[in-house]
Amino acid sequence: MIGDRPYSDLAFWISHASLPGLPVVSAPIGRTGDGLPIGVQIVGPPHEDDTAITVAELLEGLVGGYQPPPL
């Protein structure tokens, strides 16, 4: 599903974790060919906020964390 998406599509993707009250963390995982950041949503089990945060921290160690896009 690569390509342009309308801003209104965000509510659809956010609702999967928000409606059941699951903890969610967004983390950077790389860049596009144009240098723009790519992210992933990490959804944890109920009442396991620390699990989602720990996964994001481990992922940061693998991909190098957030880097600002080129100007």
C-alpha atoms as an extended CHARMM CRD file, in Angstrom:
* protein
*
        71  EXT
         1         1  MET       CA              0.0000000000        0.0000000000        0.0000000000  PROA      1               0.0000000000
         2         2  ILE       CA              2.6350000000        2.4920000000       -1.0100000000  PROA      2               0.0000000000
         3         3  GLY       CA              1.5050000000        5.8500000000       -2.3150000000  PROA      3               0.0000000000
         4         4  ASP       CA             -0.4300000000        8.9290000000       -1.3430000000  PROA      4               0.0000000000
         5         5  ARG       CA             -3.1540000000        8.5270000000        1.2580000000  PROA      5               0.0000000000
         6         6  PRO       CA             -5.7530000000       11.0500000000        2.3520000000  PROA      6               0.0000000000
         7         7  TYR       CA             -5.2480000000       12.5410000000        5.8100000000  PROA      7               0.0000000000
         8         8  SER       CA             -8.7000000000       11.2570000000        6.7990000000  PROA      8               0.0000000000
         9         9  ASP       CA             -7.3910000000        7.6500000000        6.5430000000  PROA      9               0.0000000000
        10        10  LEU       CA             -5.4010000000        8.1620000000        9.7720000000  PROA      10              0.0000000000
        11        11  ALA       CA             -8.4770000000        7.6860000000       11.9740000000  PROA      11              0.0000000000
        12        12  PHE       CA             -9.0130000000        4.2110000000       10.4870000000  PROA      12              0.0000000000
        13        13  TRP       CA             -5.5120000000        3.0170000000       11.3970000000  PROA      13              0.0000000000
        14        14  ILE       CA             -5.4420000000        4.6730000000       14.8210000000  PROA      14              0.0000000000
        15        15  SER       CA             -8.8060000000        3.1750000000       15.8200000000  PROA      15              0.0000000000
        16        16  HSD       CA             -7.5110000000       -0.4220000000       15.7650000000  PROA      16              0.0000000000
        17        17  ALA       CA             -5.5040000000        0.2060000000       18.9240000000  PROA      17              0.0000000000
        18        18  SER       CA             -7.4610000000        3.1150000000       20.4090000000  PROA      18              0.0000000000
        19        19  LEU       CA            -10.8980000000        1.5180000000       20.6120000000  PROA      19              0.0000000000
        20        20  PRO       CA             -9.7880000000       -1.4510000000       22.7550000000  PROA      20              0.0000000000
        21        21  GLY       CA             -7.4420000000        0.8270000000       24.7620000000  PROA      21              0.0000000000
        22        22  LEU       CA             -4.1930000000       -0.8870000000       23.7880000000  PROA      22              0.0000000000
        23        23  PRO       CA             -0.8600000000        0.8900000000       24.3120000000  PROA      23              0.0000000000
        24        24  VAL       CA              0.7820000000        2.0850000000       21.0870000000  PROA      24              0.0000000000
        25        25  VAL       CA              4.2100000000        3.5110000000       20.3150000000  PROA      25              0.0000000000
        26        26  SER       CA              5.3680000000        4.9290000000       16.9770000000  PROA      26              0.0000000000
        27        27  ALA       CA              8.9880000000        4.3110000000       16.0410000000  PROA      27              0.0000000000
        28        28  PRO       CA             11.1650000000        5.2050000000       13.0420000000  PROA      28              0.0000000000
        29        29  ILE       CA             12.3930000000        2.2650000000       10.9640000000  PROA      29              0.0000000000
        30        30  GLY       CA             14.1360000000        3.8460000000        8.0000000000  PROA      30              0.0000000000
        31        31  ARG       CA             13.7510000000        6.2360000000        5.0880000000  PROA      31              0.0000000000
        32        32  THR       CA             12.2080000000        6.2750000000        1.6560000000  PROA      32              0.0000000000
        33        33  GLY       CA             14.3510000000        6.5970000000       -1.4500000000  PROA      33              0.0000000000
        34        34  ASP       CA             13.7300000000       10.3660000000       -1.2290000000  PROA      34              0.0000000000
        35        35  GLY       CA             15.0350000000       10.4650000000        2.3470000000  PROA      35              0.0000000000
        36        36  LEU       CA             11.6780000000       10.8830000000        4.1190000000  PROA      36              0.0000000000
        37        37  PRO       CA             11.2090000000        9.0040000000        7.4150000000  PROA      37              0.0000000000
        38        38  ILE       CA              9.2360000000        5.7490000000        7.6040000000  PROA      38              0.0000000000
        39        39  GLY       CA              7.6500000000        4.6870000000       10.8780000000  PROA      39              0.0000000000
        40        40  VAL       CA              5.9290000000        1.6880000000       12.4020000000  PROA      40              0.0000000000
        41        41  GLN       CA              3.2280000000        1.4090000000       15.0520000000  PROA      41              0.0000000000
        42        42  ILE       CA              4.0060000000       -1.0290000000       17.8530000000  PROA      42              0.0000000000
        43        43  VAL       CA              0.8260000000       -2.2290000000       19.5820000000  PROA      43              0.0000000000
        44        44  GLY       CA              1.1850000000       -3.8400000000       22.9900000000  PROA      44              0.0000000000
        45        45  PRO       CA             -1.1210000000       -6.1200000000       24.9540000000  PROA      45              0.0000000000
        46        46  PRO       CA             -3.5830000000       -4.5960000000       27.4570000000  PROA      46              0.0000000000
        47        47  HSD       CA             -1.9010000000       -2.8550000000       30.4140000000  PROA      47              0.0000000000
        48        48  GLU       CA              1.5810000000       -3.5780000000       29.0080000000  PROA      48              0.0000000000
        49        49  ASP       CA              2.7590000000       -0.0860000000       28.0990000000  PROA      49              0.0000000000
        50        50  ASP       CA              6.3060000000       -0.9860000000       29.0930000000  PROA      50              0.0000000000
        51        51  THR       CA              6.3220000000       -3.8780000000       26.6110000000  PROA      51              0.0000000000
        52        52  ALA       CA              5.5080000000       -1.6040000000       23.6570000000  PROA      52              0.0000000000
        53        53  ILE       CA              8.1050000000        0.9380000000       24.8090000000  PROA      53              0.0000000000
        54        54  THR       CA             10.7650000000       -1.7660000000       25.2480000000  PROA      54              0.0000000000
        55        55  VAL       CA             10.1390000000       -3.0850000000       21.7330000000  PROA      55              0.0000000000
        56        56  ALA       CA             10.5440000000        0.4690000000       20.3730000000  PROA      56              0.0000000000
        57        57  GLU       CA             13.8140000000        0.8650000000       22.2850000000  PROA      57              0.0000000000
        58        58  LEU       CA             15.1550000000       -2.4330000000       20.9450000000  PROA      58              0.0000000000
        59        59  LEU       CA             14.1240000000       -1.4540000000       17.4220000000  PROA      59              0.0000000000
        60        60  GLU       CA             15.9650000000        1.8500000000       17.8360000000  PROA      60              0.0000000000
        61        61  GLY       CA             19.1480000000       -0.1000000000       18.5280000000  PROA      61              0.0000000000
        62        62  LEU       CA             18.7040000000       -2.0280000000       15.2730000000  PROA      62              0.0000000000
        63        63  VAL       CA             17.8340000000        0.8440000000       12.9200000000  PROA      63              0.0000000000
        64        64  GLY       CA             19.6590000000        3.7440000000       14.5560000000  PROA      64              0.0000000000
        65        65  GLY       CA             16.6800000000        5.7980000000       15.7960000000  PROA      65              0.0000000000
        66        66  TYR       CA             15.1890000000        8.9460000000       14.3190000000  PROA      66              0.0000000000
        67        67  GLN       CA             17.2140000000       11.0210000000       11.9200000000  PROA      67              0.0000000000
        68        68  PRO       CA             15.8040000000       14.2760000000       10.5270000000  PROA      68              0.0000000000
        69        69  PRO       CA             15.0280000000       14.2260000000        6.7950000000  PROA      69              0.0000000000
        70        70  PRO       CA             17.3260000000       16.1970000000        4.4980000000  PROA      70              0.0000000000
        71        71  LEU       CA             16.3680000000       19.8130000000        3.8400000000  PROA      71              0.0000000000
